[in-house]
């Protein structure tokens, strides 16, 4: 899966996307999820993680990008209910 790709799950399927920085995203059934921009490199200032939820639902755990720079991680959606743990 690369930057610009859209992942779509079917009616009774889930998808788990493991990211190179150690984070992951779990997509619920009937979801359209786009990797708008993702870059993980040795230089922290170049790291970014931008995702767009077009339809459905997901659960995400941030990896090293979010731990190094919270502002480098972004989730875009029209409407959201957010729960934060930890």
C-alpha positions as CSV (number, residue, x, y, z in Angstrom):
1,X,0.0,0.0,0.0
2,X,1.5,3.4,-1.0
3,X,0.7,7.1,-0.7
4,X,-2.4,7.9,-2.6
5,X,-3.9,4.4,-2.4
6,X,-7.4,3.7,-1.2
7,X,-8.2,0.5,0.8
8,X,-11.8,-0.7,0.6
9,X,-13.2,-3.4,2.8
10,X,-16.2,-5.6,1.9
11,X,-19.4,-6.2,3.9
12,X,-18.1,-8.8,6.2
13,X,-14.3,-8.1,6.2
14,X,-11.8,-6.3,8.3
15,X,-8.3,-5.1,7.2
16,X,-5.2,-4.6,9.4
17,X,-2.6,-2.3,7.9
18,X,0.8,-2.4,9.7
19,X,2.9,0.7,9.1
20,X,6.7,0.8,8.8
21,X,7.0,3.1,11.9
22,X,5.3,0.4,14.1
23,X,1.8,1.8,14.0
24,X,-1.2,0.1,12.6
25,X,-4.7,0.8,11.4
26,X,-7.7,-1.6,11.6
27,X,-10.5,-1.0,9.1
28,X,-14.0,-2.1,9.9
29,X,-16.4,-3.6,7.3
30,X,-17.7,-1.3,4.5
31,X,-14.9,1.2,4.9
32,X,-13.0,3.3,2.3
33,X,-9.7,4.6,3.7
34,X,-7.1,6.6,1.9
35,X,-3.4,6.9,2.6
36,X,-3.2,10.6,1.7
37,X,0.5,11.0,2.6
38,X,2.9,8.7,4.5
39,X,6.6,9.1,4.9
40,X,8.8,7.5,7.5
41,X,12.5,8.2,7.3
42,X,15.5,8.5,9.6
43,X,15.1,12.3,9.6
44,X,12.2,13.1,12.1
45,X,11.4,16.4,10.4
46,X,10.6,14.6,7.1
47,X,8.1,12.1,8.8
48,X,4.4,12.5,8.2
49,X,1.3,10.4,8.4
50,X,-1.9,11.7,6.8
51,X,-5.0,9.5,6.4
52,X,-8.5,10.2,5.1
53,X,-11.6,8.2,6.1
54,X,-14.0,8.4,3.2
55,X,-16.6,6.0,4.6
56,X,-16.9,3.5,7.5
57,X,-14.8,3.2,10.6
58,X,-11.3,2.4,11.8
59,X,-9.1,2.1,14.8
60,X,-5.5,3.4,14.8
61,X,-2.4,3.1,17.0
62,X,0.3,5.6,16.2
63,X,3.9,4.5,15.8
64,X,7.2,6.3,16.0
65,X,6.0,9.2,13.8
66,X,3.4,10.2,16.4
67,X,5.7,9.6,19.3
68,X,8.4,11.9,17.8
69,X,6.1,14.6,16.5
70,X,2.3,14.6,17.3
71,X,1.7,17.3,14.6
72,X,3.0,15.0,11.9
73,X,0.0,12.6,12.3
74,X,-3.4,13.6,10.9
75,X,-6.7,11.8,10.3
76,X,-9.2,13.5,8.1
77,X,-12.9,12.7,8.1
78,X,-16.2,14.5,7.6
79,X,-17.7,13.4,10.9
80,X,-16.0,11.5,13.8
81,X,-16.5,10.1,17.2
82,X,-13.1,9.8,19.0
83,X,-12.0,7.7,21.9
84,X,-8.4,8.1,23.2
85,X,-6.8,5.5,25.5
86,X,-3.6,5.8,27.4
